[in-house]
Amino acid sequence: MKRLVFEPEHEQLRETARQYIESVVAPQAQKWEQQRLVDRAAYVEAGKYGLIGFNLPERFGGGGSDDFRFNAVIVEELAKFGSVTPALSLQNDIVAPYLKSLANEEQQARWLPGYITGEIIGAIAMSEPGAGSDLAGIRTTATRDGDDWILNGSKTFISAGVNSDVVIVVARTDPDAGHQGFSLLVVERGMEGFSRGRKLDKMGQHAQDTAELHFDSVRIPGRNLLGEPNRGFYHLMHNLPSERLSIAVGAVAGARETWRQTLEYAKDRKAFGQPIGSFQHNRFVLAELDTELDIAEQYIDRCLRAVVDDELTAVQAAKAKWWCTELAKKVVDACVQLHGGYGYMNEYRVAKDYVDARIQTIFGGTTEIMKDIVGRDLGL
């Protein structure tokens, strides 16, 4: 089904992303998968291709565009290739909006030029061993010491936890203020007391560096406060809809590619003297998945249009994130089944897609949290 949401300029960026993947990512993917870490040089190359920070101010080297459709085409192309890619969606869709909307002029001048060239890699640290979806459970604290902050605590499941140079840390700065007592502080590589724990051994997405971070009386200069003190919760809530839409975009694009490759396999693989795709059950499965992916793409495009018009709501984004990630899980599971025993072999992409897709219903807000957001909006 033809998608009408994208303009020629978006398709031009899509082609640039494909060239980057072909020339930079594909030749290194196997090495990154084995070492379980994407080389930092890949981010610098992404900067050269103009794939980082096109939503950041032009005066610092960015593209100066608020059009989220540019974000979407990059996410889609990376998702089609698979998880062994630089975390550009983290850089563009999650970290960059905080630096754009909350960083003051001095902070932007300090961080954005290197960020846009890929020399500075960003991360956001929210989850803790005892606090995932429940922000009230955050125990990391930052206390005032003159103009500085003293940061103590630990974070876990931090994407780009190994490679990151600047980490936006969610910390409790007013212990008596509930959800109004959080602030965002930027921790920079090399700060005394800042250490990285183990690189986490995940079921899938092996090339994505997910790590634990530890803060032992880290002295944070007052100038590294991002946004307003004790307004961290509101800053987080403001950016979550676009973050969740980005996850949904990637989920559907990745599932579509898994489906496409499975369709080709079903045409070529023979059993009982005929292609397995010609059996009615298999034909129906592939037809159903194709239809459901078409429907999901149309909702994604509706949400993309809403972002452009500054009308995307938290509920719409929750619906997209919930439905599209659950659909992706369903699609890859069915595609493994259609591959039979070969679908369980790591030499086939579908096996890797299976374990890589599983996290999508968890990170960025679990399916259960998304349903709760939608349900509460119904007045229930």
C-alpha positions as CSV (number, residue, x, y, z in Angstrom):
1,M,0.0,0.0,0.0
2,K,1.4,3.4,-1.0
3,R,2.3,5.6,1.9
4,L,1.4,9.2,1.4
5,V,2.9,10.8,4.5
6,F,6.4,11.2,3.1
7,E,7.6,13.9,0.7
8,P,10.4,13.7,-1.8
9,E,12.9,15.3,0.7
10,H,12.2,12.5,3.1
11,E,12.8,9.9,0.5
12,Q,16.1,11.6,-0.3
13,L,17.2,11.1,3.3
14,R,16.0,7.5,3.1
15,E,18.3,6.9,0.2
16,T,21.2,8.6,2.2
17,A,20.4,6.2,5.1
18,R,20.6,3.3,2.8
19,Q,23.9,4.4,1.4
20,Y,25.3,4.7,4.9
21,I,24.0,1.3,5.9
22,E,25.5,-0.3,2.7
23,S,28.9,1.4,3.0
24,V,29.5,1.7,6.7
25,V,27.2,-0.7,8.6
26,A,26.9,-3.8,6.5
27,P,30.7,-4.4,6.2
28,Q,31.2,-4.1,10.0
29,A,28.0,-5.7,11.3
30,Q,29.3,-9.2,12.0
31,K,32.3,-7.8,13.9
32,W,30.0,-5.5,16.0
33,E,27.7,-8.5,16.7
34,Q,30.6,-10.6,17.9
35,Q,32.2,-7.9,20.0
36,R,28.8,-6.8,21.2
37,L,29.5,-3.2,20.6
38,V,29.2,-0.8,17.7
39,D,32.4,1.0,17.0
40,R,32.3,4.7,17.9
41,A,33.6,5.5,14.4
42,A,30.3,4.5,13.0
43,Y,28.7,7.4,14.8
44,V,31.2,9.8,13.3
45,E,30.5,8.4,9.9
46,A,26.7,8.8,10.5
47,G,27.5,12.5,11.3
48,K,29.3,12.9,8.0
49,Y,26.2,11.5,6.2
50,G,24.0,14.0,8.0
51,L,22.1,11.4,9.9
52,I,22.5,12.9,13.4
53,G,21.0,16.1,14.6
54,F,19.0,17.2,11.6
55,N,16.4,18.3,14.3
56,L,19.1,20.4,16.1
57,P,19.9,24.1,15.4
58,E,21.7,24.9,12.2
59,R,24.1,27.2,13.9
60,F,25.7,24.2,15.6
61,G,25.8,22.1,12.4
62,G,22.3,20.5,12.6
63,G,19.6,20.4,10.1
64,G,17.3,22.8,11.9
65,S,14.1,20.8,11.1
66,D,11.3,19.8,13.4
67,D,9.8,17.4,10.9
68,F,9.7,14.0,12.7
69,R,9.3,12.3,9.4
70,F,13.0,12.6,8.8
71,N,13.5,10.7,12.1
72,A,11.1,8.1,10.9
73,V,12.8,7.3,7.6
74,I,16.2,6.8,9.3
75,V,14.5,4.5,12.0
76,E,12.8,2.5,9.3
77,E,15.9,1.9,7.2
78,L,18.0,0.9,10.2
79,A,15.2,-1.4,11.4
80,K,15.1,-3.1,8.0
81,F,18.8,-3.9,8.3
82,G,18.4,-5.2,11.9
83,S,19.6,-4.4,15.3
84,V,23.4,-4.4,14.5
85,T,23.5,-0.7,13.8
86,P,24.5,2.5,15.6
87,A,21.7,3.6,18.0
88,L,20.8,6.6,15.9
89,S,17.2,6.5,17.1
90,L,18.5,7.0,20.6
91,Q,20.5,10.0,19.5
92,N,17.9,11.6,17.3
93,D,14.6,10.7,18.9
94,I,15.4,10.4,22.6
95,V,18.4,12.4,23.6
96,A,18.4,15.2,21.0
97,P,15.0,16.6,22.0
98,Y,16.2,17.1,25.5
99,L,19.3,18.9,24.4
100,K,17.3,21.0,22.0
101,S,14.4,22.0,24.2
102,L,16.0,22.2,27.6
103,A,19.7,23.0,27.2
104,N,20.5,26.7,27.5
105,E,22.8,28.5,25.0
106,E,26.0,27.7,26.8
107,Q,25.1,24.0,27.1
108,Q,24.2,23.8,23.5
109,A,27.4,25.4,22.4
110,R,29.3,23.0,24.6
111,W,27.7,19.8,23.5
112,L,25.8,20.1,20.2
113,P,28.7,20.6,17.7
114,G,30.3,17.3,18.8
115,Y,27.0,15.6,19.2
116,I,26.0,16.4,15.6
117,T,29.3,15.2,14.2
118,G,28.9,11.9,16.1
119,E,32.0,12.6,18.3
120,I,29.8,12.9,21.4
121,I,27.4,10.1,22.0
122,G,24.4,10.6,24.3
123,A,22.3,8.5,26.7
124,I,19.5,8.9,29.2
125,A,19.6,7.1,32.5
126,M,16.2,6.6,34.1
127,S,15.8,2.9,35.0
128,E,17.2,1.6,38.3
129,P,17.5,-1.9,39.8
130,G,14.4,-1.2,41.8
131,A,12.6,1.2,39.5
132,G,11.6,0.6,35.9
133,S,8.2,1.9,34.9
134,D,7.7,3.2,38.5
135,L,9.5,6.6,38.7
136,A,8.5,6.9,42.3
137,G,10.9,4.1,43.0
138,I,14.0,6.1,41.9
139,R,16.6,6.2,44.6
140,T,19.4,8.0,42.8
141,T,19.8,11.4,44.6
142,A,21.4,14.7,43.9
143,T,22.0,17.1,46.8
144,R,23.1,20.7,46.6
145,D,26.6,21.7,47.6
146,G,27.0,25.3,46.9
147,D,26.5,25.8,43.1
148,D,27.1,22.1,42.5
149,W,25.2,18.9,42.8
150,I,26.5,15.7,44.5
151,L,25.1,12.7,42.7
152,N,24.8,9.2,44.2
153,G,23.1,6.1,43.0
154,S,23.0,3.5,40.2
155,K,21.2,3.0,36.9
156,T,20.6,-0.1,34.8
157,F,19.5,-1.1,31.3
158,I,21.1,2.0,30.0
159,S,21.3,2.1,26.2
160,A,24.6,3.3,24.9
161,G,25.8,2.9,28.4
162,V,29.3,2.0,27.3
163,N,29.8,4.4,24.4
164,S,28.1,7.4,25.9
165,D,29.9,10.7,26.6
166,V,27.0,12.7,28.0
167,V,24.4,11.0,30.1
168,I,21.1,12.7,31.1
169,V,20.5,11.3,34.6
170,V,17.1,11.4,36.3
171,A,17.8,12.0,40.0
172,R,15.7,12.8,43.0
173,T,16.5,16.4,44.2
174,D,13.7,16.9,46.6
175,P,12.9,13.8,48.7
176,D,9.6,15.3,50.0
177,A,8.1,16.4,46.7
178,G,7.0,13.1,45.1
179,H,7.0,13.2,41.3
180,Q,7.7,16.9,41.5
181,G,11.1,16.2,43.1
182,F,13.1,15.0,40.1
183,S,15.7,16.9,38.1
184,L,17.8,16.1,35.0
185,L,21.6,16.3,35.4
186,V,24.1,15.8,32.7
187,V,27.0,13.6,33.7
188,E,30.0,13.7,31.4
189,R,32.6,11.0,30.6
190,G,35.6,11.3,33.0
191,M,33.8,12.9,35.9
192,E,35.3,11.6,39.2
193,G,33.1,9.0,40.8
194,F,31.3,8.1,37.6
195,S,31.9,4.5,36.6
196,R,30.3,2.0,34.2
197,G,29.4,-1.4,35.5
198,R,29.1,-4.6,33.4
199,K,27.9,-4.6,29.9
200,L,24.7,-6.5,30.3
201,D,24.4,-9.9,28.6
202,K,21.1,-9.6,26.8
203,M,19.0,-12.2,25.0
204,G,19.1,-10.2,21.8
205,Q,20.2,-6.9,20.3
206,H,23.8,-7.9,21.2
207,A,25.5,-5.1,19.3
208,Q,23.6,-2.5,21.4
209,D,25.7,-1.6,24.4
210,T,23.4,-1.8,27.4
211,A,25.2,-1.2,30.7
212,E,24.9,-0.4,34.4
213,L,26.1,3.1,35.5
214,H,27.3,4.0,39.0
215,F,27.5,7.4,40.6
216,D,29.6,7.7,43.8
217,S,29.5,11.2,45.0
218,V,29.9,12.6,41.5
219,R,30.2,16.4,41.6
220,I,28.0,17.9,38.9
221,P,28.6,21.5,38.1
222,G,25.5,23.7,38.5
223,R,25.8,24.5,34.8
224,N,25.0,20.8,34.0
225,L,21.5,21.0,35.3
226,L,19.2,20.4,32.3
227,G,15.9,22.3,32.4
228,E,14.4,23.5,35.6
229,P,15.2,22.0,39.0
230,N,12.5,19.6,40.3
231,R,10.8,19.6,36.9
232,G,12.4,16.5,35.6
233,F,9.2,14.4,35.6
234,Y,7.4,17.0,33.4
235,H,10.4,17.2,31.0
236,L,10.3,13.4,30.7
237,M,6.5,13.2,30.1
238,H,6.8,15.9,27.4
239,N,9.2,13.8,25.3
240,L,7.8,10.3,25.8
241,P,5.1,10.4,23.0
242,S,7.7,10.9,20.2
243,E,10.0,8.4,21.8
244,R,7.3,5.8,21.8
245,L,6.3,6.6,18.3
246,S,9.9,6.0,17.2
247,I,9.8,2.6,18.8
248,A,6.6,1.8,17.0
249,V,8.0,3.0,13.7
250,G,11.0,0.7,14.0
251,A,8.9,-2.3,15.2
252,V,6.7,-2.2,12.1
253,A,9.6,-1.6,9.7
254,G,11.6,-4.4,11.1
255,A,8.6,-6.8,11.1
256,R,7.8,-5.9,7.5
257,E,11.3,-6.8,6.4
258,T,11.1,-10.1,8.3
259,W,7.8,-10.8,6.6
260,R,9.3,-9.9,3.2
261,Q,12.2,-12.3,3.6
262,T,9.9,-15.0,4.8
263,L,7.6,-14.5,1.8
264,E,10.6,-15.1,-0.5
265,Y,11.6,-18.2,1.6
266,A,8.0,-19.5,1.3
267,K,8.2,-19.2,-2.5
268,D,11.6,-20.9,-2.8
269,R,11.4,-23.6,-0.1
270,K,9.7,-26.8,-1.3
271,A,8.0,-29.6,0.6
272,F,6.0,-32.4,-0.8
273,G,6.9,-31.3,-4.3
274,Q,5.6,-27.7,-4.1
275,P,6.6,-24.4,-2.5
276,I,5.5,-24.2,1.2
277,G,3.8,-20.9,0.5
278,S,1.3,-22.6,-1.8
279,F,-0.2,-24.5,1.1
280,Q,-3.4,-22.8,2.1
281,H,-2.5,-22.4,5.8
282,N,0.8,-20.8,5.0
283,R,-0.7,-18.6,2.3
284,F,-3.3,-17.4,4.8
285,V,-0.7,-16.7,7.5
286,L,1.3,-14.6,5.1
287,A,-1.8,-12.8,3.8
288,E,-3.0,-12.0,7.4
289,L,0.4,-10.7,8.4
290,D,0.7,-8.5,5.3
291,T,-2.8,-7.1,6.0
292,E,-2.0,-6.3,9.6
293,L,1.3,-4.7,8.8
294,D,-0.5,-2.5,6.2
295,I,-3.0,-1.4,8.8
296,A,-0.3,-0.7,11.4
297,E,1.7,1.4,8.8
298,Q,-1.4,3.5,8.2
299,Y,-1.8,4.2,11.9
300,I,1.9,5.0,12.1
301,D,1.6,7.5,9.2
302,R,-1.4,9.1,10.9
303,C,0.7,9.6,14.1
304,L,3.6,11.0,12.0
305,R,1.2,13.5,10.5
306,A,0.0,14.4,14.0
307,V,3.6,15.0,15.1
308,V,4.2,17.3,12.2
309,D,1.0,19.2,13.2
310,D,2.1,19.2,16.9
311,E,-1.0,17.2,17.7
312,L,0.3,13.8,18.8
313,T,-1.1,12.9,22.2
314,A,0.3,10.6,24.8
315,V,-2.6,8.3,24.3
316,Q,-2.1,8.0,20.5
317,A,1.6,7.3,21.0
318,A,0.7,4.7,23.7
319,K,-1.6,3.0,21.2
320,A,1.0,3.0,18.5
321,K,3.7,1.6,20.8
322,W,1.5,-1.1,22.3
323,W,-0.1,-2.3,19.1
324,C,2.9,-2.1,16.8
325,T,5.4,-3.8,19.1
326,E,2.9,-6.6,19.9
327,L,2.3,-7.0,16.2
328,A,6.0,-7.2,15.5
329,K,6.3,-10.0,18.1
330,K,3.5,-11.8,16.5
331,V,5.0,-11.4,13.0
332,V,8.4,-12.7,13.8
333,D,7.0,-15.7,15.8
334,A,4.9,-16.7,12.8
335,C,7.9,-16.2,10.4
336,V,10.0,-18.5,12.6
337,Q,7.3,-21.1,12.4
338,L,7.1,-20.8,8.6
339,H,10.8,-21.4,8.4
340,G,10.5,-24.7,10.3
341,G,13.7,-26.0,11.8
342,Y,15.7,-23.4,9.8
343,G,14.0,-20.6,11.7
344,Y,15.7,-21.8,14.8
345,M,19.2,-21.6,13.3
346,N,21.2,-18.4,13.9
347,E,22.4,-18.5,10.3
348,Y,19.0,-17.4,9.3
349,R,18.1,-13.8,10.0
350,V,14.6,-14.7,11.2
351,A,16.1,-16.3,14.3
352,K,17.9,-13.1,15.2
353,D,14.9,-11.1,14.5
354,Y,12.9,-13.2,16.9
355,V,15.1,-12.5,19.9
356,D,15.8,-8.9,18.9
357,A,12.1,-8.0,18.6
358,R,11.1,-9.4,22.1
359,I,12.4,-6.3,24.0
360,Q,10.2,-3.9,22.0
361,T,7.1,-4.6,24.1
362,I,9.2,-3.8,27.3
363,F,11.4,-0.8,26.7
364,G,10.1,2.7,26.4
365,G,7.1,1.6,28.5
366,T,5.7,-1.9,28.7
367,T,2.6,-3.0,26.9
368,E,0.8,-3.1,30.2
369,I,1.7,0.5,31.0
370,M,0.5,1.5,27.5
371,K,-2.8,-0.2,28.0
372,D,-3.2,1.6,31.3
373,I,-2.6,5.0,29.7
374,V,-5.3,4.2,27.1
375,G,-7.7,2.8,29.7
376,R,-7.3,5.8,32.0
377,D,-8.1,8.1,29.1
378,L,-11.4,6.3,28.7
379,G,-12.3,7.4,32.2
380,L,-11.8,4.0,33.8
